[in-house]
Amino acid sequence: MKTLNITMRYISDIAKFTQEAMKVTGDVSIYKDKYVIDGKSIMGLFSINTSDITVEYPKEAIEFEKFLLDTFVNN
């Protein structure tokens, strides 16, 4: 598993994130404070503050990692 810290600022960010997470084979988890959220659950993501979250995903999910870096880190 790999981890990356990101911030989702807009509702559209959450929608794009869950669409891409659904393509990943394996678990995508979101860590925020004491909470662990299924990264493939749009309702779960709406239930937390999505600033400064940690995403955990399989190391084989290269396209997902590229999406995260391009969309949330390298902007």
C-alpha positions in Angstrom: 0.0 0.0 0.0 1.0 3.6 -0.7 -0.1 6.8 0.9 -0.4 10.4 -0.3 -1.7 13.5 1.5 -4.2 15.6 -0.5 -6.9 18.2 -0.2 -10.2 18.1 -2.0 -11.7 21.6 -2.0 -14.8 21.3 -4.2 -17.8 18.9 -4.5 -16.6 18.2 -8.0 -13.2 17.0 -6.6 -15.0 14.5 -4.5 -17.0 13.2 -7.4 -13.9 12.9 -9.6 -12.0 11.2 -6.8 -14.7 8.5 -6.2 -15.1 7.9 -10.0 -11.3 7.2 -10.2 -11.2 5.2 -7.0 -13.9 2.9 -8.3 -11.5 1.9 -11.1 -8.9 0.7 -8.6 -8.7 -3.0 -7.9 -8.4 -3.2 -4.1 -9.1 -0.9 -1.3 -8.8 2.9 -1.3 -9.0 4.3 2.2 -9.2 7.9 3.5 -7.7 8.8 6.8 -8.9 12.0 8.6 -8.1 12.4 12.3 -9.6 9.3 14.0 -11.8 8.4 11.0 -11.2 5.8 8.3 -13.5 6.2 5.3 -13.9 4.0 2.2 -12.5 6.1 -0.6 -15.0 4.6 -3.0 -17.9 5.9 -1.0 -19.1 9.4 -2.1 -21.4 9.6 1.0 -18.5 8.7 3.2 -16.4 11.5 1.7 -19.2 14.0 2.1 -19.3 13.1 5.8 -15.8 14.5 6.6 -13.8 17.6 6.0 -11.7 16.7 3.0 -8.9 19.2 3.6 -5.6 17.6 4.5 -6.6 13.9 4.2 -4.4 10.9 3.7 -5.3 8.5 0.9 -4.1 4.9 1.1 -4.2 2.8 -2.1 -2.6 -0.3 -3.6 1.0 0.2 -5.0 -0.2 -1.3 -8.3 -2.7 1.5 -8.8 -0.3 3.5 -11.0 -3.1 5.3 -13.0 -4.9 6.3 -9.8 -1.6 7.7 -8.3 -1.0 9.7 -11.5 -4.6 11.1 -11.2 -4.0 12.1 -7.5 -0.7 13.7 -8.3 -2.0 15.6 -11.4 -5.3 16.7 -9.8 -4.6 17.3 -6.1 -0.8 17.6 -5.6 0.8 19.2 -8.6 -1.6 22.1 -9.0 
